[in-house]
Amino acid sequence: MLLQRVNNHNHQLTKLGASRRFFIKTGLSACTLLALPAAYARKPKTPVKQLALLNLHTGERVKSVYWEKGRYIPGVLRDIEKILRDHRTGKTHAIDLRLLDILQLLYSRMGARKEIQVISGYRSPETNKMLALHNNSVAKQSLHMQGKAIDIRLPEFSLAELRKAALSLKVGGVGYYPDSNFIHLDTGHVRYW
């Protein structure tokens, strides 16, 4: 008899606990639903992404918003691909959008005002092979051939400052070439040299 009373009491407590949990969950859900419109109203507008590039070999420039309203702009991407083409062969290649975003993030983090000077963007396999024959620092399977790498400098900052900022992003590869006055950026795994 005593055991049955204890079981009944435990059953009632379980029901009470379940109803208490139900009440709390329901209340929290209602609060969340009420708060959503306010959270969306405070949500900051997505900024545009813009790049200013100067190809040092061709003298060509582009300064354009390449991303806005949540999407990349195809016409501007084609303009950027043209600027970043292999200047030796004239061949273009799709540029990895992550590379553009890394450039934009670096430019923004540095507080840069002048154009990014491009030493090398896309490289055709022919150009890469020729360069690798004459320079053992050129990778035979370079990410430049996939539109995933770029060599740059920013004239308003020292190369050491630019390298430090690029490393702080902790994305992709960062190569430091002080004798040639540029840094290399790519969308490969995080590494530096």
C-alpha positions as CSV (number, residue, x, y, z in Angstrom):
1,M,0.0,0.0,0.0
2,L,2.8,2.4,0.9
3,L,4.6,1.5,-2.2
4,Q,1.5,2.2,-4.3
5,R,1.2,5.7,-2.7
6,V,4.8,6.5,-3.4
7,N,4.4,5.4,-7.0
8,N,1.2,7.5,-7.4
9,H,3.0,10.5,-5.8
10,N,6.0,10.1,-8.2
11,H,3.6,9.8,-11.1
12,Q,1.9,13.1,-10.1
13,L,5.3,14.8,-9.7
14,T,6.3,13.5,-13.1
15,K,3.1,15.0,-14.6
16,L,3.7,18.3,-12.7
17,G,7.4,18.3,-14.0
18,A,6.2,17.6,-17.5
19,S,3.6,20.4,-17.4
20,R,6.1,22.8,-15.9
21,R,8.6,22.0,-18.7
22,F,5.8,22.4,-21.2
23,F,4.9,25.8,-19.8
24,I,8.5,26.9,-19.8
25,K,9.1,25.7,-23.4
26,T,5.9,27.3,-24.6
27,G,6.7,30.6,-22.9
28,L,10.2,30.7,-24.3
29,S,8.9,29.9,-27.8
30,A,6.4,32.8,-27.5
31,C,9.1,35.2,-26.4
32,T,11.3,34.1,-29.3
33,L,8.5,34.7,-31.8
34,L,7.8,38.1,-30.4
35,A,11.5,39.1,-30.5
36,L,12.1,38.0,-34.1
37,P,10.7,41.1,-35.8
38,A,12.8,43.4,-33.5
39,A,15.9,41.3,-34.3
40,Y,15.3,41.5,-38.0
41,A,14.7,45.3,-37.8
42,R,18.1,45.7,-36.0
43,K,19.9,43.5,-38.4
44,P,22.6,45.6,-40.2
45,K,22.3,46.0,-43.9
46,T,24.7,43.8,-45.8
47,P,27.6,45.9,-47.1
48,V,28.8,45.9,-50.7
49,K,32.1,44.4,-51.6
50,Q,34.3,46.5,-53.8
51,L,37.8,46.2,-55.3
52,A,40.2,48.6,-56.9
53,L,42.8,46.8,-58.9
54,L,45.7,48.0,-61.1
55,N,47.5,45.4,-63.3
56,L,51.1,46.6,-63.4
57,H,51.9,44.8,-66.6
58,T,49.0,46.2,-68.7
59,G,48.2,49.4,-66.9
60,E,44.5,48.4,-66.9
61,R,42.4,49.2,-63.9
62,V,39.1,48.3,-62.4
63,K,37.3,49.8,-59.4
64,S,33.9,48.3,-59.0
65,V,31.4,46.8,-56.6
66,Y,31.5,43.1,-57.4
67,W,29.0,42.0,-54.7
68,E,25.8,43.6,-53.4
69,K,22.4,42.6,-52.3
70,G,23.6,39.1,-51.5
71,R,25.0,38.3,-54.9
72,Y,28.0,38.6,-57.1
73,I,27.7,40.7,-60.2
74,P,28.6,38.7,-63.3
75,G,29.6,41.7,-65.5
76,V,32.0,43.0,-62.9
77,L,33.4,39.5,-62.3
78,R,34.2,39.4,-66.1
79,D,36.0,42.8,-65.8
80,I,38.0,41.5,-62.9
81,E,38.9,38.4,-64.8
82,K,40.1,40.5,-67.7
83,I,42.3,42.6,-65.4
84,L,43.7,39.4,-63.8
85,R,44.3,37.6,-67.1
86,D,47.7,36.1,-68.0
87,H,49.3,39.2,-69.6
88,R,51.8,37.0,-71.6
89,T,49.1,34.9,-73.4
90,G,46.0,37.1,-73.0
91,K,44.1,34.0,-71.6
92,T,41.5,34.6,-69.0
93,H,40.1,32.2,-66.3
94,A,37.4,32.3,-63.8
95,I,38.8,33.8,-60.5
96,D,37.9,32.0,-57.3
97,L,35.3,34.2,-55.6
98,R,37.0,33.4,-52.2
99,L,40.2,35.0,-53.5
100,L,38.3,38.2,-54.3
101,D,36.7,38.1,-50.9
102,I,40.2,37.7,-49.3
103,L,41.5,40.6,-51.2
104,Q,38.5,42.8,-50.2
105,L,38.8,41.7,-46.6
106,L,42.6,42.5,-46.6
107,Y,42.0,45.9,-48.3
108,S,39.3,46.7,-45.7
109,R,41.4,45.6,-42.7
110,M,44.3,47.7,-43.9
111,G,42.1,50.7,-44.4
112,A,43.6,51.1,-47.8
113,R,42.7,53.9,-50.1
114,K,44.9,53.3,-53.2
115,E,44.5,50.5,-55.7
116,I,45.8,47.0,-55.1
117,Q,48.8,46.6,-57.5
118,V,48.6,43.2,-59.2
119,I,51.9,41.5,-60.2
120,S,50.4,38.2,-61.2
121,G,46.8,36.9,-61.2
122,Y,45.8,34.0,-63.4
123,R,48.7,32.2,-65.1
124,S,48.1,29.8,-68.1
125,P,49.8,26.4,-67.8
126,E,52.3,27.5,-70.6
127,T,53.3,30.7,-68.7
128,N,53.6,28.8,-65.4
129,K,55.8,26.1,-67.0
130,M,58.1,28.8,-68.6
131,L,58.4,30.6,-65.2
132,A,59.1,27.4,-63.3
133,L,62.0,26.6,-65.7
134,H,63.7,29.9,-64.8
135,N,62.7,30.3,-61.2
136,N,62.6,27.4,-58.7
137,S,60.2,29.4,-56.4
138,V,57.4,29.0,-58.9
139,A,55.3,25.9,-58.1
140,K,54.8,23.5,-60.9
141,Q,51.1,23.0,-59.8
142,S,50.6,26.7,-58.9
143,L,47.2,27.8,-57.8
144,H,47.6,30.7,-60.2
145,M,46.7,28.3,-63.0
146,Q,43.3,27.7,-61.3
147,G,42.5,31.4,-60.7
148,K,43.0,30.8,-56.9
149,A,46.2,32.8,-56.3
150,I,47.4,36.4,-56.8
151,D,50.6,38.3,-56.2
152,I,50.1,41.9,-55.0
153,R,51.3,44.9,-53.1
154,L,49.7,48.0,-51.7
155,P,51.8,51.1,-52.3
156,E,50.6,52.9,-49.2
157,F,51.9,50.2,-46.8
158,S,55.1,48.4,-46.3
159,L,55.3,44.8,-47.5
160,A,55.9,43.7,-43.9
161,E,52.7,45.4,-42.8
162,L,50.7,43.9,-45.7
163,R,52.1,40.4,-44.8
164,K,51.2,40.8,-41.2
165,A,47.6,41.8,-42.0
166,A,47.3,38.9,-44.5
167,L,48.5,36.4,-41.9
168,S,46.0,37.8,-39.3
169,L,43.1,36.8,-41.6
170,K,44.0,33.2,-41.1
171,V,42.7,32.2,-44.5
172,G,44.5,30.6,-47.4
173,G,48.2,30.8,-48.2
174,V,50.4,33.8,-47.7
175,G,53.8,34.0,-49.3
176,Y,56.3,36.8,-48.6
177,Y,58.7,37.9,-51.3
178,P,60.5,41.0,-50.1
179,D,63.2,40.8,-52.8
180,S,60.5,40.9,-55.5
181,N,58.3,43.4,-53.5
182,F,55.1,41.4,-53.4
183,I,53.1,39.0,-51.2
184,H,51.3,36.0,-52.6
185,L,47.7,35.2,-51.5
186,D,45.8,32.0,-52.4
187,T,42.7,30.1,-51.4
188,G,44.5,26.9,-50.5
189,H,44.8,25.6,-47.0
190,V,46.2,28.0,-44.3
191,R,50.0,28.2,-44.5
192,Y,52.7,30.7,-44.9
193,W,56.3,31.0,-46.2
